Amino acid sequence: MSEAAQRIADYSVRDGIAVITLNNPPVNSLGNALRAAIMEYLKKAEGDPAVKGAVLIGSAKAFSGGADIREFNKPREKPDLAELNDQQDAMTKPLVAAIGGFALGGGLELALACHFRIALPKSQLGLPEVKLGILPGSGGTQRLPRIIAMAEALRMMTSGNPIAAERAKLLGLVDEIVEGDLLEAAVLFLARLLKEGRPRRRIRDMQAKVDGDPKAFFAQAREQVAREWKGYPAPLEIVACAQAAATRPFDEGRKFERERFAHLVNTTESKALRHMFFAERQTTRIPGVPEDTPVREIRKAAVVGAGTMGGGIAMCFANAGIPVTVVEMKQEALDKGLSNIRSNYAGTVAKGRLKQEEMQRRMSLITPSLKLEDMSDADIIVEAVFERMDVKQDLFKKLEVTAKPGAILATNTSTLDVDLIAEATQRPQDVIGTHFFSPANVMRLLEVVRGKQTGKDVLATTLKLGKTLKKVPVVSGVCDGFIGNRMLEKYVQQSLFLLDEGATPAQVDAALQKWGLAMGPFAMYDMAGNDIGWEIRKRRAKERPEMVYSKFADRICELGRFGQKTGKGFYRYEAGNRKPIPDPEVETLLQSYRKEIGVETRQVSDEEIVARCMYALANEGAYILEEGIALRASDIDMVYLTGYGFPPYRGGPMFHADSVGLDKVLAARLPGRAVEARAAACEIRQRGKTLQRLTEESFHDRSSHRFHRAHAALQELARRAQHDARREDGRARGARRARARQGRRRRGRGRDHRLRQPRGRHRLEHRAADRGARRLPELGPRHDGEPLLLLRPADHRACQPENPGWRRRGIRRRRRRVDLAGAERDEQAPLPGRVAAPPQARELLADAADRRVCREALRDPARGAGPLRRAEPAARGQGARRRQVQGRDRADHHQDEAGRQEYRRRDDARSDGRRG
Ligand code: NAD
């Protein structure tokens, strides 16, 4: 007997019965070692003449949780579960599975390959593989329909939900439910079977039956499953396997099952679902906050504000059995809040999902109050008052006095600075953000906002509390909108640009819903209230004037179209009905708006809609990662999967960007206001890595060797970019010469045309300017006065430090390139781990923009301000700011001669500066 087998499973013989005990805590997952151990013990029992039968048993909590999914996509060691099942089938001695706790997935397949099954009353049995985008791949789809009714088997396998022991007994999946000591009962059960001489019952020898015509039955099953599981590939494959179980011999059916399993395991959808499974388990692993960090005890809670969020948050506490005091300013608001809570619970009772007594119990845990002092015994106080800094700070000042020492002071703010709120108290270490999502009692996401001074124990306690409240707590740093809403802003921005360019709200919504989102953006804005976004945009206009928005959403609001609440928004609504109906009025408004901003309507494809909206999310996510606001890409995915109706089979925005391929995301040259391919910034650092991998190897750690590796990668990219540029220049020069030769021949004017070109040093400048301009991001059509930057991957990748060799050779400006991404990044935040040289890049961008202006002016003085207007957008973000600083009036550029002179003057000044 091998040592490994001994460690992971036990073998003993009691009264002629072999007992094989699985011992692989916590869930007895069927990894390589456990499978090998069971195989070894089965053979031992079979070969021992003193043994009459065998019992397979786990712990009281878990028979087995199934396969170890970390072993997926890795080479499997022998024996696999199917081989183990074959050995079970081959046993000449009866084999009983004694199921305590749960038998799930491979665990149930192991039990199904035994000849009999007994279970404890609280045991759960299920095949949840579908939730990971796969199917039961070790005979589960073949055995289950052979032992229970086909319709029931299909329900179990396509829903993935486990059934209780009692139901399993009713269906025939379990032979007996036993009380007390499971092992004792199993041995007695087997002894009785042996005594009665009951034959072994191999499921593989049974026949799967279907009520009525199998063809019609499976056709209907397929139709139903396709409707219920849109976008998920596994359920349909499960139906196909079940059909094989009904129509083919066992071995053939199992072979088919294996093939379908192998196919599914490699689908993006399955990978996404597995990613989600692991991502959820990761969110509470915080570097520097180990699992054994001492936590504060939360026995009582309090919520300030009984509005939309306060009421829902109070319900979360009551649902978890934590007594909660709800404090309001006025009796009227308090009554309204409490009545909302009551009617919410009553609705659940009416749907049969909650017992009346349970509702009473929960209501009794909620204590309404008008006095802050009534919260003085609360271990945590969550404020859900109006979203205004002064209101929140004022409240926190009061809490300073009323809250007991050591109480956690949490804010439910969705946008405000948690650190500023914390400053209002003398105990900032106790302050934390708990951003619940609406409806708070339903949505699983809880963004836990860690302030600068939040104590580690406060963070650990809040994370633990999040789990107690059955939420998915995801840690976010402090920034406007935190993870979810900050990304959403870019998504909103992009969705509105799509309208400007030719799409309709219904088209955008339909495309994204078809792709898998629970709701399209415009239906969502109408539901949330367009006035909320309007307020944010007004605030943004002051705080971040450089942020570009389509003004169309404002136009909608100016007309009082706030969405569902006013019966009109991006759609119209009929009284008492929330169904969005496309409104011709909006279409007319859109057309006149497009005319006003000078954008020609074009056909926008569904693919473009999805790509632009999704890449906008992923790009902002990359910023968020880079700034350390989120700890890992999978956390960002969890935010979207649990708080924003993102389809689980797409794995979240970051997983999606990875699965499309960062190179493709970067290369996507989308028309219109395309997304900045920010993912490039990350890619530069760790070339060839996915976003997920990147964050596993935290790139915030610039002291590590990874930083240097990343730096080397950057250098290499720069070298390559330089090489590309040379080739490109060579080709362009060749083409120009050829054109010139042709022109000379045609016009018969020899080389005279050169007179029209600048000569000598100016000619060199001209050519340099030409190159500079070509390096610029392409300028899309002018759009509402804002730049339409279509960034080329090369623009992102190549941030090239000045080459000393060129300086020596006097070709300073010839091959310098512009890293717009780097320049922008630098402007927005000084970040750790930056490896590029963005200030230089920024200057170069401005430089290149100016050159473009001058080049155009030199060539065609008659065009005057035209080219400038085209170049202006690019210069606005970078060059314009610098021009302002230098006190130069932009209008000067409109004067061709003055522009030319200015160009020369500045160029000389720059050269002098460098020489200096
Ligand atoms: P709401 O207007 O529905 O409710 C706020 C309640 O707070 C009101 O009933 C008001 O009477 C009460 N209140 C105000 N000042 C108070 C004070 N000093 N003491 C006691 N009660 C006071 O607002 P809401 O939608 O529930 O939002 C509350 C907070 O939650 C805001 O910070 C908001 O940004 C945030 N939030 C809202 C949502 C959402 O979808 N509504 C989602 C996430 C977070």
Residues whose N, C-alpha, C, O or C-beta is under 5 A from the ligand:
A	BS01	NAD	V304 G305 A306 G307 T308 M309 G310 V327 E328 M329 A333 A384 V385 F386 E387 L395 N412 T413 S414 F436 F437 S438
